[in-house]
Amino acid sequence: MGGMGSMQSLMMMMMSLMSSFMSQMMNPFGGGMMGGFPGFGGSMPGGGMPLGGGGGGGFPGTSGFLGGAPASGGGGGGGGGFSTAAAGGPTVDPGSIQGSGWGAALAKDAAANANGPGGYCYKWVANALRRHGVNVSGASAYMGADQLAKNPKFTEIKVNPRDLGKLPAGAVVVWNKGAGHPHGHISIALGNGKEASDKIRNQITNYGTSVRVFMPK
């Protein structure tokens, strides 16, 4: 009988330990074993691993370098701001602006390489800019605006959206994100009423969000 009692006590102790172990495994918010994994990008309350990307962090998803014309879009929303207050000076008639030589070269380069599938405006524009010594980064097109505003190779101007088609070759146009456009849009004006990104199209003048324009010096 004494042997049976000892065995029962041992089994109860083992069951108690097993229950405690399973409780920690199933509780990612309590700092248990799952909660102990370091987060990648975004984080869960217990330091756990977030599932997927998203606007606030995590692994970058298929939205990398996205953006597009009004008909495109999709993907997760991006974080970060879009400072329209950074646009300096009065509103300018772009038809009165004389473009620069390197702006014309940038436009020619962008047009020659506008061979993308659509929906990847930022990637193509970023590549064109990089070939001319300008680096921009981020997952969405609207993120390029604040970076270009700080770049000494550009001057930011205010332009009435309806006049964007008058921009000289090389002007970089960045539309903010908004409803239905989580990535915004970016393009390089060609100087003939058209724009180039991953495709050549008529210059967009009504995207439904705020716009910023950057002129190559």
C-alpha positions in Angstrom: 0.0 0.0 0.0 2.9 2.3 0.8 4.4 1.7 -2.6 1.1 2.5 -4.3 0.8 5.8 -2.4 4.3 6.8 -3.4 3.5 6.1 -7.1 0.3 8.1 -7.0 2.2 11.1 -5.4 4.8 10.9 -8.1 2.2 10.8 -10.9 0.4 13.8 -9.4 3.6 15.7 -9.1 4.5 14.9 -12.8 1.0 16.0 -13.9 1.3 19.3 -12.0 4.7 20.0 -13.7 3.3 19.1 -17.1 0.3 21.4 -16.6 2.6 24.3 -15.6 4.8 23.7 -18.6 1.9 23.7 -21.0 0.5 26.9 -19.5 3.7 28.7 -20.2 3.9 27.4 -23.7 0.3 28.5 -24.5 0.7 32.0 -23.1 2.7 34.3 -25.5 1.8 37.5 -23.5 3.0 36.3 -20.1 6.7 36.2 -20.9 6.6 32.3 -21.2 8.5 30.3 -23.8 6.7 31.8 -26.8 6.8 35.2 -25.2 10.5 34.9 -24.9 11.3 35.0 -28.6 12.6 38.4 -29.7 10.2 40.3 -31.9 11.1 41.1 -35.5 10.2 44.7 -36.4 6.9 45.2 -34.5 6.4 43.4 -31.2 3.8 41.8 -29.1 3.2 42.8 -25.5 5.2 39.8 -24.2 8.1 40.4 -26.6 6.7 37.7 -28.9 7.0 37.3 -32.6 4.4 39.4 -34.7 2.8 37.5 -37.5 3.4 39.2 -40.8 4.3 42.8 -41.8 2.0 45.7 -41.6 2.1 49.4 -41.3 3.9 49.4 -37.9 6.7 47.0 -38.4 7.4 43.3 -38.9 8.9 41.7 -42.0 8.6 43.9 -45.1 5.9 42.4 -47.3 5.1 42.6 -51.0 4.3 46.3 -50.6 7.9 47.2 -50.9 8.5 50.1 -53.2 4.8 50.2 -54.1 2.8 53.1 -55.4 1.0 53.7 -58.6 -1.5 55.5 -60.7 -5.0 56.1 -59.3 -6.2 52.7 -60.7 -3.6 50.8 -58.8 -2.8 50.5 -55.1 -3.4 47.8 -52.5 -1.1 46.4 -49.9 -0.7 47.4 -46.3 -0.7 51.0 -45.0 2.6 52.6 -44.3 3.7 54.6 -41.3 5.4 57.9 -41.3 4.4 61.5 -42.0 4.0 63.7 -45.1 4.9 67.2 -44.3 3.0 69.5 -46.7 4.2 72.5 -44.7 7.7 71.8 -46.0 6.8 73.1 -49.4 8.5 76.5 -49.6 7.6 79.7 -51.3 4.5 80.9 -53.2 2.7 78.8 -55.7 4.6 78.8 -59.0 3.4 78.5 -62.5 5.5 75.6 -63.7 5.2 76.9 -67.3 7.5 79.7 -66.3 10.2 77.4 -64.8 13.3 76.7 -66.9 14.5 73.1 -66.3 18.1 72.0 -65.6 20.4 69.9 -67.7 20.6 67.1 -65.2 16.8 67.2 -64.8 16.5 66.6 -68.6 18.9 63.7 -68.3 17.0 62.3 -65.4 13.7 62.5 -67.4 15.3 60.9 -70.5 16.7 58.0 -68.3 13.3 57.5 -66.6 11.5 57.4 -69.9 13.9 54.9 -71.4 13.6 52.5 -68.5 9.8 52.8 -67.8 9.2 49.1 -68.6 7.6 47.9 -65.3 4.5 45.8 -64.7 2.6 48.7 -63.1 2.1 49.3 -59.4 5.8 49.7 -58.7 6.3 53.5 -59.3 8.6 54.0 -56.4 11.0 51.2 -57.3 11.5 52.5 -60.8 11.8 56.2 -59.8 14.2 55.3 -57.0 16.3 53.4 -59.5 16.4 56.3 -61.9 17.3 58.7 -59.1 20.0 56.4 -57.9 21.6 56.3 -61.3 22.0 60.1 -61.0 23.4 60.1 -57.5 20.2 60.5 -55.4 19.1 57.9 -52.9 15.6 57.4 -51.5 14.4 54.5 -49.5 11.3 53.1 -47.8 8.4 50.8 -48.7 6.0 53.4 -50.1 6.1 56.2 -52.7 5.0 59.0 -50.4 8.1 58.3 -48.2 10.3 59.9 -50.9 9.0 63.4 -50.3 10.7 64.2 -47.0 13.9 62.7 -48.3 13.9 64.8 -51.5 13.1 67.9 -49.5 16.4 67.5 -47.6 18.5 66.7 -50.7 20.7 69.6 -51.9 20.2 68.6 -55.5 16.5 69.6 -55.4 14.4 72.7 -54.7 10.8 72.2 -53.5 8.2 74.4 -55.1 4.4 74.7 -54.7 2.4 73.9 -57.8 -1.4 73.9 -58.4 -2.2 70.3 -59.2 -4.0 71.3 -62.3 -0.8 72.8 -63.7 1.4 69.7 -63.1 1.3 68.9 -66.8 3.4 72.0 -67.5 6.3 70.9 -65.4 9.7 70.8 -67.1 11.6 67.6 -67.6 13.0 66.0 -64.4 10.6 67.4 -61.9 9.7 64.8 -59.3 6.1 64.7 -58.2 5.1 62.9 -55.0 1.5 62.3 -54.0 0.6 61.6 -50.4 -1.1 58.4 -49.2 -4.8 58.6 -48.6 -8.1 56.7 -48.9 -7.7 54.0 -51.6 -4.0 55.0 -52.0 -2.0 53.6 -49.1 1.3 54.0 -50.8 0.8 57.4 -52.6 2.5 57.9 -56.0 5.7 59.2 -57.4 6.8 60.1 -60.9 9.3 62.1 -63.0 7.9 64.7 -65.3 9.0 64.3 -68.9 8.3 67.9 -69.9 5.6 67.1 -72.5 2.6 66.6 -70.2 3.6 63.1 -69.5 5.2 61.3 -66.5 7.5 58.3 -66.1 7.7 55.8 -63.2 7.5 52.1 -64.0 5.2 53.2 -67.0 4.8 56.3 -69.1 1.4 57.9 -68.7 -0.3 61.4 -68.9 0.8 63.5 -65.9 -1.6 62.8 -63.0 -3.2 66.1 -61.8 -5.9 64.7 -59.6 -4.9 61.9 -57.3 -7.2 62.8 -54.4 -4.4 63.6 -51.9 -1.9 66.4 -51.3 1.1 66.8 -53.7 4.7 68.0 -53.4 7.0 68.9 -56.3 10.8 68.8 -56.4 12.8 70.6 -59.1 16.4 69.4 -60.0 18.7 72.3 -59.5 
